[in-house]
Every structure is written in C-alpha cells, then in structure tokens.
Amino acid sequence: MVGLGFGLESYPSGSKAAIAIYAAGLIAFFVVYIVVYRLFFHPLAKIPGPKLAALTFLYQTYYSFKDGSRFYKQVGLLHEKYGPIVRITPNEVSLSDPENYEAIYHVRSRYTKDPRFYDAFGMEYASFTSCPNELHRLRRGPLNKFFSRAAVLELQNIVQEKADKLCLLITKNSKAGKMLDIHHGCRALSVDVITQYMFNKCYDLLEAPDLGTYFFEMVRGIGPALWVFQQWPELSIMNGLPQWMLKRMSPPLAQILRLQEHAKQQILATKADLDAGRVSKDNCKTIFHELLTPNPEEGWIPPTPDQIKYETYGILAAAADTTGNGLTTGVYEVLKNPKIYAKLTAELEAAFPDPSAKMELTVLERLPYLTGVVNESLRLSFGVISRLPRIVPEGGAVFEGYTIPAGYTVSMSSWLLHRNEDYFPHAHEFIPERWALTSDKQKMWKAFVPFGKGSRMCVGMPLAFCEMYVTLASIFRRFKHLKGNELSEYDLLYDDFFASHRPMDAVKFQVIEQDLKE
Ligand code: HEM
C-alpha cells in the first residue's frame, strides 16, 4: 500500500490502528475543548449572540460569501434579535448604539486597528493598514498635508474640470437619444480626480468608451480575497509569490500589479528629478514629491519606491468606489423625487444664475438644501459599509454593561448607525430637509459616520466633500429634466468588500436629459 507520507507505513498494522484512534481521540478532545471553552469559559462568553458565531470564525466567512457578500446585513439582523451588543466572531463584539462610537473612534484613541482584519488587505505598506497607532501617525503625516482642506481648495479646479466632462457626456448621449451609465460615469469621475490630483497624470476613464468598467471590475474582482485571508491568515504568504505566478492566478490581480508597476516607474522618475535637484515638492505637487521629500522636523524618512507604490495604490482604491457610489446615490435619489429635484435646482439657480459658472466650493457649502442632499447621499450610500474592527487597549473596556478585556475586538459600522431610527427618523428615506433642523443636527452628527472619526478617519474627506458638492451642483444646475431608469430592490443591494459595491449582475443606473433629445 502506498504510504500517506506520515511515516505510519513503518509501524505494524495493529499499532497503526492504535495511533489512528489516538490521533482521532486527540482531535475530538481538542474540538470539544474549543467548543466548551468558547461557549462557557471564554472572556466574551456572556455576551449575547448566536452560538455558531461564538464558536467559529467560519460564521463570518459563510455570510461574507453567501448571496454576494452581506455579513454586514446579518450583523444588523443579529442586533435586532440580541440588542445593542452582539458577539459576532469568537473574539469580536459588534456595537450598534451611536453613543459608543466616540469612545472607540476618537483623536488619540488607544484602540488600534485589528491586524487579523487589516492584514488581509495584503498591503505591504499603507497608512490605512498600519495597525499600531504610533506607526500610523508617522505614515499619515504627509498625507494629511497633501489632502488637507487648504490643498483641496487650491486644486478644486480639477474636480470642476471632471464634473464638466461628465456633464458633457450626459449632453452628448442625450442629444443622440442615449442614456448614460451614470453609475460608471460617477466612478470614472472619482478615479480621474484622484489620479490627476495625486499623480498629475489622469487615467482619463471619462474618455474611455466603457467609462473604465474594467477598472471597477478589477477592484471588485479581488474583493473576495479579503474574506479568504481573514479566515486563513496563513494564506497571505501567497502575497509573497512571484508576480508572474500571481498574475496567472488572478486576472484582476494581474491588472492591479500592472497599475502598481506603472506607478513605480513614475515614482522612480520623480526620485531621479528630486535627487538631481531638477524639481522640489514646492514647485511640483504630486503625492510622490510629497512622500519622497524628507522632513527631519517631523521625523519623516521617505519610504522606498515599492512602499510608495503600495501607499498610493491603496489611496486610489479608497477614493474610487466610495465617492463614485455617493455621487450615484445622490443622482438616483434626487431623480426619484420631483419635489427634491425642484427644490435643489431652484436653490442652485438662485446662487448661480449662469448655468456654466464655476461651482465655487465655499459658496456651495453655504447652500442648505444642497448640503442636505450631499449628507443624505453620504448617509445612504454607505461608502465603507464594512465594520471597522478595533482592539481594546490595556485596562479593558465596558460596553452595555459587559466587560471586554484588553486584546479583544470591538467594531461598529455606518450600516448600523446611518439606519438608526432614533437618530434619523424614517431612516431609509432620502430627506435633505432633516439637515436643516438645527435642533436635530447635533444628535445626527453623533450617528453620521461616513468617514469614520478620530485619528484614523478618512484622510480624503475634504476631497470627497469637494467632489460631492461640485459634481452634484454642476449636474443639477445644468440639467432640469433628467430621467433615470427603474431599479429593483435587488439592483439597490450592496455587497461588502470593505467599500460597498452593487451586485455584479445588478442593472446599472442610467440617465438622459429629456430636453436635449433630437
Ligand atoms: C464618499 C467618499 C469616501 C468615504 C465614505 C470614505 C470612507 C472612509 C472611512 C470610513 C475610512 C476609515 C477606514 C478605517 O477605519 O479602516 C477611510 C479611510 C481612508 N480613506 Fe476614505 N472615504 C471616502 C473617500 C476617500 C477619498 C476621496 C480618498 C482619497 C484621498 C480616501 C482615502 C482614504 C485613506 C487613505 C484612508 C485611510 C486613512 C488612515 O487610516 O489613515 N477616501 N475612508
């Protein structure tokens, strides 16, 4: 008989059987031990939740693959059943009451990102996935400057230029009697903005015949790997495989590696220019110049070109679907409700009598109805729909009357908070007016967390707000008779690949301006 490779073939058959029985007994004991420990003696044993989730991480993985990727929905259902605190994996507790948010996500918080969750992104270097807070603080410094509100105000013409391009596409298609896929149009806009802003080299997806659909399929295509690497972190050694092998294994990954290589060439060219004194970060503003320039006062030592490649690709991915999704949701919801459409266009007409005027951000931010539309779009698009897991620091924590010892994970999500009826009455409805009621505003801010909060909150928030204001204002100042296609409940579902994505086979949202048909 061919041996199994365990060395058992050298034993007499009687002892082989004994060893096999002994091994099976050991495994059975180990399984029983884990079950009993996790259910009855584990430090989180008293926290309510389904037994299966307390027993195995596979509970999360199962729902992350079932019908798309909707563990977030399951967590929502568990909160409805068990209350504001639920054990959702053996070591993680989900919280739903907005009052708890700032206890975890605040400036100088001692809670750190959970490595099991964030290492699964497979980024060798990125402020987003740097779990220790001190390391994150160092890496985030130059990004704060590059994406500050002041920097965005200076470069807002980039956003206006791309918004004009999108409006032109709507016009061109409408004149030809064709609908424009605004779902991909808004995503293309957000990629064109971030690549122009960061690299001073635009990907020009708005000029591609398919609006860069391949790019979004590529980002979406590697989404499921996130849940695989969380379930089996050992598999992340695959990231170390030779690139030619990775490219063969996964076409979306191959695309990403090619984009990263492209970025690396630009980084090397920038480094050569800086080293030779041909440019400085003051006269040439790309993210590469910012990251490659040392800043001894702030302890900034430039990372290697490969590290910069990871950092910038991570930012590109973070900026693409999130903002694109917020914009699409805004257009969809406004078109769905003629009263909202009329109010919004009236406000914009009064503020900008010339429809082709530049939409100045500081003017737009003072328009109350538009502000309500932007906030509602962010609230209901769930840009990052995933929970944000954090490790409880030394000393432990108490939530909802339960003690969570240091080292265990707590998490909250925009999906849970933005749908809380106590904070947003009729939460599933798009109601821009709710943001005008000053009495409710303070309460709503507590539960309004599209960008997270604290030191780890979204570094791109000023740019994202700029894109939301300028693009929505440009569209609705110019087009008064836009019509969209009908979408079903299924088309409006979200899959969770950290950022929210519509199901692959969902009907895409499209628009046409009815006044322009020839
Ligand atoms: C509507 C659009 C956006 C939404 C809803 C959004 C949401 C978020 C959220 C919730 C986080 C925190 C993630 C965590 O705690 O793990 C985050 C982080 C981040 N976002 Fe955004 N984001 C948006 C747009 C952007 C844009 C335009 C950029 C481009 C600069 C960007 C870059 C980043 C980066 C680099 C991080 C990691 C920050 C860090 O850990 O220091 N995001 N975003």
Residues whose N, C-alpha, C, O or C-beta is under 5 A from the ligand:
A	BS01	HEM	S127 F128 R140 I315 A318 A319 T322 T323 G326 G383 V384 L388 V449 P450 F451 G452 S455 R456 M457 C458 V459 G460 L463 A464
